[in-house]
Amino acid sequence: MKETSLDFDSSMMLRVQRLCNNVRQHSKNYATTVKGNELPEIPVEKLRNIGISAHIDSGKTTLTERVLFYTGRIQAIHEVKGKDGVGATMDSMELERQRGITIQSAATYTMWKDHNINIIDTPGHVDFTIEVERSLRVLDGAVLVLCSVGGVQSQSMTVNRQMKRYEIPCMAFVNKLDRMGGNAFNVLSQLRSKLGHHAALLQIPIGKEENFSGIIDICQNKAMYFDGPFGESIRYEDVPLEYRAQRDDLHGELVEHLVNCDDVLGDIFLEDREPNGEEIQAAIRRATIARKFTPVLVGSALKNKGVQPLLDAAVDYMPNPTQVTNYALDADKVTKDEDGEDVPVKLRMDPERSDKHPFVGLAFKLEQGKFGQLTYVRAYQGLLKKGDSVINTRTGKKHRVPRLIQMHADKMEDIAEAKAGDICALFGIDCASGDTFVVDKTSSNLSMESIFVPDSVISLSIKPNNKKDGENFAKAIQRFTKEDPTFRVTWDDDIKETIASGMGELHLEIYAQRMEREYNCAVTLGKPRVAFRESLYSPKVPFDYWHRKQSGGRGEYARIIGYMEPLPASSNPKIEFVDKTVGTNIPKNYIPAIRKAFIESCQKGLMSGHKVVGLKMTLVDGAHHEVDSSDWAFTQATQAAFEDVFEDGTWVLLEPIMNVEVTAPEEFQGSCVSAMSQRNGVIKCVSGNDNWFTLEAEAPLNDMFGYSSDLRSKTQGKGEYSMEYTRYSPASPDLQDKIIKQYKSNLTKEEGPGGKKKNKN
């Protein structure tokens, strides 16, 4: 027994010593690349800016944690839902660690094989979609993480659309191959069919589910196994005999896909010559940067398999900043294209990343810290040094940069300068998300394209539980609405309540909890209010309104003639104004007032008080008076014409329709389908995979409140769902009558004797 005990202790000591050596080696590797808190001089060819994006629970943060560990950025791995009380590095917010989800995007930087990689980890919930938008806006490439069981899910499609919007090259990583039902080939098929990617596998998993033991590199024709307690040691071997035929087939498939999207490899193919590994990898890089091809890699971040090859792929296939073209609008040199759109100018990046060209940067994220506002900036051109003064091209204000830092999650590391291609942060700069910063006054006319901000889909009344907390409540609202453009707070004068609008129930719930935690201001969220819309149903409604008023002194005179009509269903979130007047019956200097009055009238419809969308106003003719006509007179005429169209036309109430995806065990399929039908959901498809099913449906947002608890009760807590906005559609007659009746009831409360509105002053 004594000898056995000594043997056990010796083996344990050896394991601990080996682990400590590994940790020291990781730290040493990183330390050799970093001098102080500043990165060494990095050529632009060795710089990568990538984002990690995916559907909920696909393993983005777990993957980022492994990336930081293998690159020596952190010395220990912590799990998103770990029991050590620490949590993942990139989930620095207490709420993130408690819930096991990512709420805010987090930035960091690291080194891998002499390459500087800036990484942004983004949330997976559609409620925090603005974090993905603002991150993809400033990145050069992205990794689309896909669950090997769930495959392409609803938020995967949303992220894919965002990548298309900003023309971001991407590669896919099929994660969680150790899970039961994990299948990389099913995910590849969905990537092609659902997202339309020209994709092919670069790797093959060895083993399935719990027997997943390694991967095969198709290009290098080698098998890789990940040894050590954390998979830090890669062992290369020959491809197992049983996988050789499959590897050859997939190699031919990879080459076939590349030949179709890369001319250089196509020429090699026409020469009837077999391309070598280097030629194939070069073709993958060219096609990926051109967004014609998506390389697909496999692994399991939780089991520490396949992460290092993913880092190699990011270095090999993702673009450096010079390979991505960036533009800005020049207010002093505005030129129009054939469609009348402004033509932007191309920003210039010096390959040496010097101050040869004046600095241009974009503020893409704001965060309130202990030392004031923290502004995340992507540098696109030139050089920014600590102590420089930057000009906000939107406001024209000049700000001195007292402190320049790089972020590692919630930790700050001071730097002396930020070069083109870097992602940095500034302190003490008052600005808004999407503002452009320059150093040189000659560049103050430049402005970069801002960030797309989706409309809110849900509203709740919000108020502090204690009236004494009013000041803290106001501070919290001011901060959060500035940081998050999708979180909006307004005062509703009809119901005398403060209304918070956002992207979903979870979105507003998180902000309510943050107010209590960070501002000691507990709040109550009221009944959900859906963002309904009004639209014209009649084909075309003409108007001819003559505004005349003479009561001594200068009078008012304006006449407008035209018609209003609904836009096509595909354009129902928009409103349009068209001027078809000929001659001088309405002088052109009055047209802007008419347009503005029409837009303002659409802000509050006359049927239910909601915004009017899908409406087009065409101005055909009118009349004016040399003395009595004015902008005010034409504004009054437009508002009255809008009321006439409301009386003469037929209007319809629109409600937001959500794309809902439910995943649960097969034994609950019947109850889940029935529950969705009860909520007026339209079932699109139901698919099954290894005793689990996925239900895709479209359902009105108004009927989806409380669905989370309903699904949990029907599936014994095993079911999950996600939803995202897809379009507006006419509401049912019963719901429309209910909303109109409620609106009229609120108006009645505001009216005094004789049907006149009370004086609010």
C-alpha positions in Angstrom: 0.0 0.0 0.0 2.8 2.3 0.9 4.6 1.7 -2.5 1.3 2.2 -4.4 0.7 5.5 -2.6 4.2 6.7 -3.5 3.6 5.7 -7.2 0.3 7.5 -7.2 1.9 10.6 -5.7 4.8 10.5 -8.1 2.5 10.2 -11.1 0.4 13.1 -9.8 3.5 15.2 -9.3 4.6 14.5 -12.8 1.2 15.6 -14.2 1.2 18.8 -12.2 4.8 19.5 -13.2 4.0 18.9 -16.9 0.9 21.2 -16.6 3.0 24.0 -14.9 5.6 23.7 -17.7 2.9 24.0 -20.3 1.5 27.1 -18.6 5.0 28.6 -18.3 5.6 27.9 -22.0 2.3 29.6 -23.0 3.2 32.6 -20.9 6.8 32.6 -22.3 5.5 32.4 -25.9 3.3 35.4 -25.4 5.8 37.3 -23.4 8.4 37.0 -26.2 5.9 38.7 -28.6 4.9 41.5 -26.2 7.2 44.2 -24.8 5.6 45.8 -21.9 1.9 46.3 -22.8 2.6 47.1 -26.4 2.7 44.7 -29.3 6.0 44.7 -31.4 6.1 46.3 -34.8 3.7 44.1 -36.9 3.7 44.3 -40.7 0.3 44.8 -42.1 0.4 41.5 -43.9 0.5 39.8 -40.4 -2.5 41.6 -39.0 -6.0 40.0 -38.8 -9.3 41.5 -37.5 -11.8 38.7 -37.0 -15.1 38.2 -35.2 -16.7 35.1 -33.7 -20.4 35.0 -34.6 -23.1 32.3 -34.4 -26.5 31.2 -33.2 -27.3 30.9 -29.4 -25.3 28.2 -27.6 -23.1 27.3 -30.6 -19.9 27.7 -28.5 -18.6 31.1 -29.5 -17.3 32.2 -26.1 -15.9 28.7 -25.3 -14.0 28.8 -28.6 -12.6 32.3 -27.9 -11.5 31.1 -24.5 -9.5 28.2 -26.1 -8.0 30.6 -28.6 -6.7 32.9 -25.8 -5.3 29.9 -24.0 -3.5 28.3 -26.9 -2.0 31.7 -27.9 -0.7 32.2 -24.3 -3.0 35.2 -23.7 -4.5 33.6 -20.6 -2.9 30.9 -18.3 -6.0 28.9 -17.4 -9.2 27.9 -19.2 -12.5 28.9 -17.5 -15.9 27.7 -18.7 -19.0 29.8 -19.6 -21.0 27.8 -17.1 -18.1 26.7 -14.9 -18.2 25.9 -11.2 -15.1 27.8 -10.3 -16.9 31.1 -10.0 -14.6 32.8 -12.5 -16.4 32.3 -15.8 -15.1 32.8 -19.3 -12.6 35.7 -19.9 -14.7 37.4 -22.6 -17.9 37.3 -20.4 -16.8 39.9 -18.0 -20.2 41.2 -17.0 -21.7 39.6 -13.8 -25.0 39.0 -15.6 -23.2 37.2 -18.4 -21.6 34.8 -16.0 -24.8 34.1 -14.1 -26.9 33.5 -17.2 -24.2 31.7 -19.2 -24.8 34.0 -22.2 -23.0 36.8 -24.0 -24.7 40.2 -23.7 -22.1 42.6 -24.9 -19.4 42.1 -27.6 -15.9 42.0 -26.1 -12.7 42.8 -27.9 -9.2 41.4 -27.3 -5.9 40.8 -29.2 -3.4 38.1 -29.2 -0.4 36.6 -31.1 -0.3 33.4 -33.2 2.7 32.5 -35.2 4.0 36.1 -35.4 0.5 37.3 -36.5 -1.4 39.9 -34.5 -5.1 38.8 -34.3 -7.7 41.2 -33.0 -10.8 39.2 -32.0 -14.3 40.4 -31.1 -16.6 37.8 -29.5 -20.3 38.7 -30.2 -23.6 37.6 -28.6 -25.8 35.0 -30.2 -29.2 36.2 -29.1 -31.1 38.2 -31.7 -32.1 40.6 -28.8 -28.4 41.9 -28.9 -28.1 42.0 -32.6 -26.7 45.5 -32.6 -23.5 44.1 -31.0 -23.1 41.9 -34.0 -23.9 44.7 -36.4 -21.4 47.2 -34.9 -18.7 44.5 -34.7 -19.0 43.2 -38.3 -19.0 46.8 -39.5 -15.4 47.2 -38.5 -14.0 43.7 -39.0 -12.1 42.3 -42.0 -13.2 38.7 -41.6 -15.4 36.5 -39.5 -15.7 32.9 -38.2 -19.3 31.6 -38.4 -19.6 29.0 -35.6 -22.2 26.3 -36.3 -23.4 23.6 -33.8 -22.9 20.1 -35.3 -26.3 19.1 -34.0 -28.4 22.2 -34.6 -26.7 23.2 -37.8 -27.8 26.4 -39.5 -30.4 28.0 -37.2 -32.4 31.2 -37.3 -29.7 33.5 -35.8 -27.1 31.9 -38.2 -29.2 33.3 -41.0 -29.3 36.7 -39.4 -25.5 36.8 -38.9 -25.1 35.6 -42.5 -27.2 38.5 -43.8 -25.2 40.9 -41.7 -22.0 39.5 -43.2 -23.4 40.1 -46.7 -24.4 43.6 -45.8 -20.8 44.6 -44.9 -19.3 42.2 -47.4 -17.3 40.3 -44.8 -15.3 37.2 -45.9 -16.0 34.3 -43.6 -15.1 30.7 -42.8 -17.2 28.2 -40.9 -16.3 26.2 -37.9 -18.5 23.1 -37.1 -18.4 22.9 -33.3 -19.6 20.4 -30.7 -18.8 17.3 -32.7 -18.5 15.4 -29.4 -22.2 15.8 -28.8 -24.7 13.1 -29.6 -26.1 13.6 -33.1 -23.2 15.8 -34.2 -22.7 15.5 -38.0 -20.4 17.8 -39.9 -21.7 16.7 -43.3 -25.3 17.6 -42.4 -24.1 21.1 -41.4 -22.2 21.4 -44.7 -25.3 20.6 -46.6 -27.3 23.2 -44.7 -24.6 25.8 -45.2 -25.0 25.3 -49.0 -28.8 25.0 -49.2 -30.0 27.4 -46.4 -27.3 30.1 -46.6 -26.3 29.7 -50.3 -22.6 29.4 -49.5 -20.1 27.9 -52.0 -18.6 25.8 -49.2 -16.4 22.7 -48.8 -14.8 20.8 -46.0 -11.1 21.3 -45.3 -11.1 18.7 -42.5 -12.8 15.4 -41.6 -13.7 14.4 -38.1 -12.2 11.2 -36.8 -14.8 9.3 -34.9 -18.3 10.3 -33.9 -19.9 11.8 -30.8 -18.1 10.5 -27.7 -15.6 8.7 -29.9 -14.5 12.0 -31.6 -10.7 11.8 -31.3 -9.1 14.0 -33.9 -9.4 15.5 -37.4 -7.9 14.9 -40.8 -6.4 17.8 -42.8 -7.6 17.2 -46.4 -5.1 19.6 -48.0 -2.0 18.3 -46.0 -3.3 14.6 -46.0 -2.5 14.3 -42.3 -4.3 13.2 -39.2 -4.1 15.4 -36.2 -4.7 14.3 -32.6 -4.7 16.7 -29.6 -2.9 15.4 -26.6 -2.3 16.8 -23.1 -4.8 17.8 -20.4 -6.0 20.7 -22.6 -5.2 19.5 -26.1 -2.2 21.8 -26.3 0.1 19.2 -28.0 -0.7 18.3 -31.6 0.3 14.9 -32.8 0.5 14.3 -36.5 0.0 10.8 -38.0 -0.9 9.2 -41.3 -4.5 9.2 -42.3 -6.2 6.1 -40.8 -6.8 3.4 -43.4 -10.6 3.5 -43.1 -10.7 7.2 -43.9 -8.4 7.3 -46.9 -11.0 6.8 -49.5 -13.3 9.4 -48.0 -10.3 11.9 -47.8 -9.6 11.4 -51.5 -13.2 11.9 -52.4 -13.5 15.1 -50.4 -10.2 16.3 -51.7 -11.6 16.0 -55.2 -14.8 17.8 -54.1 -12.7 20.6 -52.6 -10.7 21.1 -55.8 -13.9 21.0 -57.9 -15.5 23.8 -55.8 -12.3 25.9 -56.0 -12.0 25.5 -59.8 -15.5 27.0 -60.1 -14.6 30.1 -58.2 -10.9 30.7 -58.7 -9.4 31.4 -62.2 -5.8 30.5 -61.3 -6.8 27.0 -60.1 -9.1 26.8 -63.1 -6.2 27.3 -65.4 -4.2 24.5 -63.6 -7.2 22.2 -64.1 -7.4 23.0 -67.8 -3.7 22.1 -68.1 -4.8 18.7 -66.8 -2.4 19.0 -63.9 -3.0 18.0 -60.3 -2.6 21.1 -58.1 -0.3 20.7 -55.0 -1.2 21.6 -51.5 0.3 25.1 -51.7 -1.6 26.0 -54.8 -4.9 24.7 -53.2 -4.3 26.8 -50.1 -3.5 29.9 -52.2 -6.7 29.3 -54.1 -8.7 29.0 -50.9 -7.3 32.3 -49.7 -8.1 34.2 -52.9 -11.6 32.7 -53.2 -12.4 33.3 -49.5 -11.3 37.0 -49.6 -13.4 37.5 -52.7 -16.4 36.0 -50.8 -16.7 33.3 -53.5 -15.9 30.4 -51.2 -16.4 29.4 -47.6 -13.8 27.0 -46.0 -15.4 24.7 -43.4 -13.4 23.4 -40.4 -14.4 21.0 -37.7 -13.8 20.4 -34.0 -15.0 20.6 -30.4 -14.0 23.7 -28.5 -15.1 22.2 -25.1 -13.1 19.1 -25.7 -10.1 21.1 -26.9 -9.9 19.7 -30.4 -9.5 21.6 -33.6 -8.9 25.1 -32.3 -5.2 25.4 -33.3 -6.0 24.5 -36.9 -8.7 27.1 -36.8 -6.2 29.7 -35.8 -3.9 28.6 -38.6 -6.8 28.9 -41.0 -7.5 32.5 -39.8 -3.9 33.4 -40.5 -3.9 31.6 -43.9 -7.3 32.5 -45.3 -8.6 35.6 -43.6 -7.7 39.0 -45.3 -5.3 41.5 -43.8 -6.5 45.2 -43.7 -4.9 46.1 -47.0 -7.0 43.4 -48.8 -10.3 45.0 -47.7 -11.4 48.2 -49.5 -12.9 50.9 -47.2 -14.7 54.1 -48.2 -15.8 57.4 -46.9 -18.0 60.2 -48.2 -16.2 63.5 -49.0 -18.6 66.4 -48.3 -16.4 68.8 -50.3 -16.2 66.6 -53.4 -19.7 65.1 -53.7 -20.2 63.2 -57.0 -23.3 61.3 -58.0 -23.6 58.0 -59.8 -26.2 57.0 -62.4 -28.8 56.3 -59.7 -28.2 59.7 -58.0 -26.3 58.1 -55.1 -23.2 59.7 -53.6 -19.9 58.2 -54.7 -17.6 57.6 -51.8 -13.8 58.0 -51.9 -11.4 55.1 -51.2 -9.4 55.3 -48.0 -5.7 54.8 -48.4 -3.7 52.5 -46.2 0.1 52.8 -46.2 1.6 49.2 -46.2 4.1 50.4 -43.6 1.2 51.7 -41.4 2.9 55.1 -41.0 1.4 58.7 -40.8 1.9 59.2 -44.5 -1.9 59.7 -44.8 -4.1 61.6 -42.3 -5.8 59.5 -39.6 -9.4 58.3 -40.2 -11.2 56.2 -37.6 -14.7 55.0 -36.9 -16.3 54.9 -33.4 -18.3 51.7 -33.4 -19.1 51.1 -29.7 -19.6 53.2 -26.6 -19.2 52.0 -23.0 -19.5 53.9 -19.8 -16.6 53.1 -17.5 -15.2 54.2 -14.2 -13.1 56.9 -15.8 -15.8 58.2 -18.2 -17.0 57.2 -21.6 -14.9 54.5 -23.3 -15.1 54.7 -27.1 -14.0 51.8 -29.3 -12.4 52.9 -32.5 -11.3 51.1 -35.6 -8.4 52.9 -37.3 -8.7 52.8 -41.1 -6.0 55.2 -42.3 -3.0 57.0 -40.8 -1.7 57.0 -37.3 -3.2 58.2 -33.9 -0.9 58.9 -31.0 -1.6 59.5 -27.3 -2.0 63.2 -26.8 -3.2 63.9 -30.3 -6.4 65.9 -30.9 -9.1 64.3 -33.0 -12.0 66.0 -34.8 -15.5 64.6 -34.8 -16.6 65.2 -38.4 -20.3 65.0 -37.5 -20.2 67.7 -34.8 -17.0 69.5 -35.8 -15.8 69.4 -32.2 -12.1 68.8 -31.4 -11.1 66.5 -28.6 -7.7 65.7 -27.1 -6.9 62.0 -26.6 -5.5 61.8 -23.1 -5.3 58.0 -23.0 -5.1 55.4 -25.7 -5.7 51.8 -24.8 -6.2 48.3 -26.2 -8.9 46.1 -24.7 -8.6 42.6 -23.4 -12.2 41.8 -22.4 -12.8 44.2 -19.5 -9.0 44.8 -18.9 -7.3 47.9 -20.3 -3.7 48.0 -21.6 -2.2 51.5 -22.4 -0.5 51.9 -25.8 1.4 54.9 -27.2 -0.2 54.8 -30.7 -2.8 53.1 -32.9 -2.0 52.4 -36.5 -4.2 51.8 -39.5 -5.9 48.4 -39.1 -5.8 48.5 -35.3 -8.8 48.3 -32.9 -8.3 50.6 -29.9 -10.3 52.6 -27.4 -10.3 56.2 -26.3 -11.2 57.8 -23.0 -13.1 61.1 -22.4 -14.4 61.6 -26.0 -18.0 62.7 -26.2 -19.5 61.2 -29.3 -22.1 58.8 -30.7 -21.8 55.4 -32.2 -20.9 55.6 -35.9 -19.1 58.9 -35.7 -15.9 59.5 -37.8 -12.7 60.8 -36.2 -9.9 62.6 -38.1 -6.7 64.4 -36.9 -6.1 66.6 -39.9 -8.5 69.6 -40.5 -8.2 69.0 -44.2 -9.9 65.6 -43.6 -12.8 67.0 -41.5 -15.1 66.7 -44.5 -14.8 62.9 -44.5 -17.5 60.7 -43.0 -17.6 56.9 -43.0 -20.7 54.8 -43.5 -22.5 54.4 -40.2 -23.8 51.3 -38.6 -27.2 49.8 -39.6 -29.6 50.0 -36.6 -32.7 47.8 -36.8 -36.1 49.0 -35.6 -37.4 48.0 -32.2 -40.1 45.3 -32.2 -41.4 45.4 -28.6 -42.2 48.0 -26.1 -42.8 47.8 -22.3 -43.8 50.5 -19.8 -41.0 51.1 -17.3 -40.9 53.0 -14.1 -38.8 53.0 -10.9 -40.3 51.2 -7.9 -39.3 54.1 -5.6 -39.9 57.7 -6.7 -36.8 58.7 -4.9 -34.7 56.8 -7.5 -35.8 59.1 -10.3 -32.4 60.7 -10.6 -30.6 57.3 -10.9 -33.3 56.1 -13.3 -32.7 59.1 -15.6 -28.9 58.5 -15.4 -29.3 54.8 -16.3 -31.6 55.6 -19.2 -29.3 58.3 -20.6 -26.3 55.9 -20.4 -28.0 52.8 -21.9 -29.7 54.6 -24.7 -26.4 56.1 -25.8 -24.6 52.8 -25.6 -27.3 50.8 -27.4 -29.1 52.5 -30.3 -31.7 49.6 -30.4 -32.7 50.5 -26.8 -35.1 53.5 -26.9 -37.0 55.2 -24.1 -39.8 57.7 -24.8 -42.6 59.4 -22.9 -46.1 58.4 -24.1 -48.3 61.4 -23.5 -51.5 59.4 -24.2 -51.1 56.9 -21.4 -48.8 59.0 -19.3 -46.1 56.4 -19.0 -42.4 55.9 -19.9 -42.1 53.4 -22.7 -38.9 51.3 -23.2 -38.5 49.8 -26.7 -36.1 47.0 -27.7 -35.4 43.9 -29.7 -37.2 41.4 -27.4 -38.3 40.6 -23.9 -34.8 39.4 -22.9 -33.3 42.6 -24.2 -35.5 44.8 -22.0 -35.2 42.4 -19.0 -31.4 42.6 -19.1 -31.5 46.4 -19.0 -34.0 46.4 -16.1 -31.6 44.1 -14.1 -28.6 46.3 -15.0 -30.5 49.4 -13.6 -31.0 47.6 -10.3 -27.4 46.2 -10.1 -25.4 49.2 -11.4 -27.6 52.1 -10.3 -29.4 50.7 -7.3 -32.7 51.5 -9.1 -35.2 48.7 -9.1 -37.8 49.1 -11.9 -41.0 47.5 -13.0 -41.7 46.5 -16.5 -45.3 46.8 -17.6 -47.4 44.9 -20.1 -45.7 44.3 -23.4 -46.6 46.7 -26.2 -46.0 45.5 -29.8 -44.8 47.9 -32.4 -47.9 47.8 -34.6 -48.0 49.8 -37.8 -50.7 51.4 -40.0 -50.9 51.2 -43.7 -53.3 52.2 -46.5 -55.3 49.3 -48.0 -57.2 51.2 -50.7 -55.5 51.1 -54.2 -55.2 54.9 -54.7 -56.9 57.8 -52.8 -56.8 61.3 -54.4 -56.6 64.5 -52.4 -57.2 68.1 -53.3 -57.0 70.4 -50.3 -57.2 74.2 -50.4 -55.9 75.9 -47.3 -57.1 79.5 -47.0 -57.2 81.7 -43.9 -57.6 85.5 -43.7 -58.1 87.1 -40.3 -56.5 90.5 -40.7 -52.9 91.1 -41.7 -51.1 88.5 -43.8 -53.2 85.5 -44.6 -52.4 81.8 -45.3 -52.9 80.3 -48.7 -51.8 76.9 -50.1 -53.4 74.3 -52.3 -52.0 70.7 -53.0 -53.4 68.2 -55.4 -52.3 64.6 -55.8 -52.9 61.1 -54.4 -51.6 58.6 -51.9 -51.3 54.8 -52.5 -49.8 51.8 -50.8 -46.4 50.6 -51.6 -45.7 46.9 -52.5 -45.7 44.5 -49.6 -41.9 44.1 -49.8 -41.5 47.8 -49.1 -44.1 48.1 -46.3 -41.6 49.4 -43.6 -41.0 52.5 -45.8 -42.7 55.7 -46.8 -42.1 57.6 -50.0 -42.8 61.1 -51.3 -42.7 61.9 -55.1 -42.9 65.4 -56.6 -44.5 65.3 -60.1 -45.4 69.0 -60.2 -44.7 70.9 -63.5 -44.4 74.6 -63.8 -44.7 77.2 -61.0 -48.1 76.5 -59.5 -46.2 75.2 -56.4 -42.7 76.9 -56.3 -40.0 74.4 -55.6 -38.9 76.1 -52.4 -42.2 74.9 -50.8 -41.7 71.2 -51.7 -39.4 70.4 -48.7 -42.1 71.7 -46.3 -44.7 69.5 -47.9 -42.4 66.5 -47.7 -41.5 67.2 -44.1 -45.2 67.6 -43.2 -46.0 64.2 -44.8 -43.2 62.4 -43.0 -44.3 64.0 -39.6 -47.9 63.0 -40.3 -46.8 59.4 -40.8 -45.2 59.3 -37.3 -48.6 58.9 -35.7 -51.5 57.4 -37.6 -55.1 58.4 -37.1 -56.4 54.9 -36.7 -54.5 53.6 -33.7 -51.7 56.2 -33.1 -49.0 53.9 -34.5 -46.6 54.8 -37.3 -47.8 54.8 -40.8 -45.7 52.6 -43.2 -46.0 51.4 -46.8 -47.4 54.7 -48.0 -46.5 56.8 -51.0 -47.6 60.4 -51.5 -47.5 61.8 -55.1 -47.8 65.5 -55.5 -49.2 66.4 -58.9 -50.4 70.0 -58.8 -51.5 72.9 -56.6 -51.6 76.6 -56.2 -49.9 79.4 -54.3 -50.2 83.1 -53.5 -47.4 85.6 -54.0 -48.0 87.1 -50.6 -50.0 84.7 -48.4 -48.2 81.4 -49.2 -45.5 80.1 -46.9 -43.9 76.9 -45.6 -46.4 77.0 -42.7 -49.4 77.2 -45.0 -48.3 74.3 -47.1 -47.5 72.3 -44.0 -51.1 72.9 -42.8 -52.4 71.9 -46.2 -50.4 68.6 -46.2 -51.6 67.7 -42.7 -55.2 68.4 -43.6 -54.8 66.4 -46.9 -53.5 63.5 -44.8 -56.6 63.5 -42.7 -58.8 63.6 -45.8 -57.1 60.5 -47.2 -57.6 58.8 -43.8 -61.4 59.6 -44.0 -61.7 58.6 -47.7 -59.5 55.5 -47.7 -59.5 52.1 -46.1 -56.7 51.5 -43.6 -55.3 48.3 -42.1 -53.3 47.6 -38.9 -50.0 45.7 -39.5 -48.3 43.5 -36.8 -44.7 42.2 -36.7 -44.4 38.5 -37.7 -41.5 36.6 -36.2 -39.6 33.6 -37.6 -39.6 31.1 -34.8 -37.4 28.0 -34.4 -38.1 25.4 -31.7 -35.8 22.5 -30.9 -36.9 19.8 -28.5 -37.0 15.9 -28.0 -39.2 14.1 -30.5 -41.6 12.9 -27.8 -42.8 16.5 -27.4 -43.3 17.2 -31.1 -47.1 16.9 -31.0 -47.6 19.2 -28.0 -45.1 21.8 -29.5 -46.8 21.9 -32.9 -50.2 22.2 -31.1 -49.0 25.1 -28.9 -47.6 26.9 -31.9 -50.9 26.6 -33.8 -52.7 27.9 -30.7 -50.6 31.0 -31.0 -51.6 31.6 -34.6 -48.3 30.3 -35.8 -48.0 29.0 -39.4 -45.8 25.9 -39.5 -43.2 26.1 -42.3 -41.4 22.8 -41.7 -40.6 20.1 -39.1 -37.3 18.2 -39.4 -35.9 15.4 -37.2 -32.4 14.4 -36.3 -31.4 11.7 -33.7 -34.5 11.8 -31.5 -34.7 15.6 -31.6 -36.9 17.7 -33.9 -36.7 21.3 -35.2 -39.9 23.2 -35.9 -39.8 26.3 -38.0 -42.8 28.6 -38.0 -44.0 32.2 -38.5 -46.0 33.6 -35.7 -47.3 37.1 -34.7 -45.1 38.7 -32.0 -48.3 39.7 -30.1 -49.1 36.1 -29.5 -45.6 35.0 -28.5 -45.4 36.6 -25.1 -45.1 34.0 -22.4 -44.1 31.3 -24.8 -40.8 30.6 -23.0 -42.4 29.3 -19.9 -45.1 27.5 -21.9 -42.4 25.7 -23.9 -40.5 24.7 -20.7 -43.7 23.2 -19.2 -44.5 21.2 -22.3 -41.0 19.8 -22.8 -40.0 19.2 -19.2 -37.5 22.1 -19.5 -35.7 20.4 -22.5 -37.0 22.6 -25.3 -35.3 25.7 -26.6 -36.5 28.3 -29.1 -35.4 31.5 -30.8 -37.2 34.0 -32.9 -36.3 37.0 -35.0 -38.3 39.7 -36.9 -39.1 38.8 -40.5 -41.8 41.2 -41.8 -45.1 43.1 -41.1 -48.4 41.5 -42.0 -52.1 42.6 -41.6 -53.5 41.9 -38.2 -56.6 39.9 -37.7 -59.9 41.9 -37.7 -60.5 41.1 -34.0 -57.1 42.3 -32.9 -57.4 45.4 -35.1 -60.8 46.3 -33.6 -59.3 45.8 -30.1 -56.3 48.1 -30.7 -58.5 50.8 -32.3 -61.0 50.6 -29.4 -58.2 50.9 -26.8 -56.7 53.9 -28.7 -60.0 55.7 -28.8 -60.6 55.0 -25.1 -57.3 56.6 -24.3 -58.2 59.6 -26.5 -61.5 60.0 -24.6 -59.7 60.2 -21.3 -57.6 63.1 -22.7 -60.7 65.1 -23.8 -62.5 67.5 -21.7 -66.1 68.8 -21.8 -67.5 69.3 -25.3 -65.1 66.8 -26.8 -62.2 69.2 -26.8 -58.7 68.1 -25.6 -57.6 69.3 -22.3 -55.0 72.0 -22.2 -51.8 70.1 -21.3 -50.2 73.3 -20.1 
